[in-house]
Amino acid sequence: MKTLKFIIVLIIAEDLTFMAYAQGSGGAKILKPGQHSDHRKPIPYPYLREADVMWSKRVWRVIDLKEKFNFPLYYPTSPIEDRKSLFDVIKDAALNDSTITCFSPIDDEFKLPLTKSELQAILVGWDSSAVSEDPNDPENKIPRPVKKEITSADITKYWVKEDWFFDKQRSVLDVRIIGLLGLTAKKTENDEDAGGDKALFWIYFPETRPVLAVHDVYMRHNDAQRFSFDDLFWKRMFSSYIIKESNVYDRYIGDYTSGINALLESERVKEEIFNFEHDLWHF
């Protein structure tokens, strides 16, 4: 009988403890989507001495947002509760938070920083060709400028400038992304596709990493796994192709070849980087 009473008391105590924890008396806190990412910091790069870099090559590559594998960088085109596109993250940090600096697309040396007004002029334009009826004279047409703002849906590609190098201290082939450039499709005054791409602005990637580290990106097959834009670039989870390697002429692959030959040249550069590391070892 005493044993039965002890078991009943133990069950009641456990129930009261569970109820107190469920009601929050135990300090439990329910996080909103993405809330736990607010204080996340980027993974620091391993220490690197200039003397330990025995080989390096600078390359420029293109991330085409039309490729399905790159959709996490493109979507959502409008911000939702827990996610933004890469372009919205960069734009908000540059215009509203002033945590990153944008640079002129004239070159990729990060020498000409853009002011907020200059950046706003790049992102927002006016179509002066639009007209409307004059309310006092229906037969007369009056100019009606239309505001045109570049949004996340307009971004078609990103250019990536990066350095590949071999660190003899750690005996690894490593890579450092230096900058990102957003591009949109060129448009005519009638908002028709004019062919080609229009460069918007460069960002210096190391400066941008703290911003990218606190914004989550969509992870396929597992919504519980939290993954940031910085993690995505760190783990090279994007599809791209090379358009330029450092050369004496400072020219792009498209300047001396085209079509399928340009793709083969891009693969040649990629294979050259892979073979350099492979040839260092004896098997």
Protein Blocks (a to p, Z undefined) as FASTA:
>chain_A
ZZmmmmmmmmmmmmmmmmmmmnopnopacddehklmmmpccdddddddfklmmbdcdddd
dddfkbmklmmmmpcfbdcfkbccfklmmmmmmmmnopaccddfkbanopaccdfklmmm
mmpccdfkbccddfklmkbccdddddddddfklpmbdcddddddddfklopacdddfbdc
dddddddfkopaeeiaddfbdcdfklmmmmmmmpccddehiaklccdfklmmmnopacdd
dfbdcdfklpafklmgghjllmmmmmmmmmmmmmmmmmmpcZZ
